[in-house]
Amino acid sequence: MNNQPHWVYLYITPFLPTVLTIAGWFFIVRREKSKRRLERKDRRIDAALTLLEKIEADALRYYTVDDTDNALASAIKHNLKWLAKLCVRINGNLKVTELRTVTTGGDFESKKRMLLQPDHVKFIQIRDVVFKLRDELEGCHDD
């Protein structure tokens, strides 16, 4: 009979603690990366929601006041651009085109723009699109 130890005990067992340690660190690093990615996504969603509220307020105000120096119009366009960038980083399927069309479409920034009454259809459309986009953004928290 052979009194030598089995090859598993001789070659594999001494490395088992090292392999388990490396595997444990691998899983911890993966979990931390995933956690940081989700935190960044949550911060982007919160920033997009804040920006969306600002766009809504500015757009509703734009159509009720005379904006001869185009300060509100410039702010709306700039915020729409940043919102679009944030939405792409959050989820590639989020589209801001409907909000952009409703907000800056038609006679936006034209000389013949008429001031609208608060019960005009344009305000309902803006609020509706903002509501839909807000719902989609808040749904991204669950992804």
Sequence and secondary structure as in RCSB ss.txt:
>XXXX:A:sequence
MNNQPHWVYLYITPFLPTVLTIAGWFFIVRREKSKRRLERKDRRIDAALTLLEKIEADALRYYTVDDTDNALASA
IKHNLKWLAKLCVRINGNLKVTELRTVTTGGDFESKKRMLLQPDHVKFIQIRDVVFKLRDELEGCHDD
>XXXX:A:secstr
   S  HIIIIIGGGHHHHHHHHHHHHHHHHHHHHHHHHHHHHHHHHHHHHHHHHHHHHHHHTTS  TT HHHHH
HHHHHHHHHHHHHHH TT   HHHHHHHH SSTT TT     TTSHHHHHHHHHHHHHHHHHHHGGG 
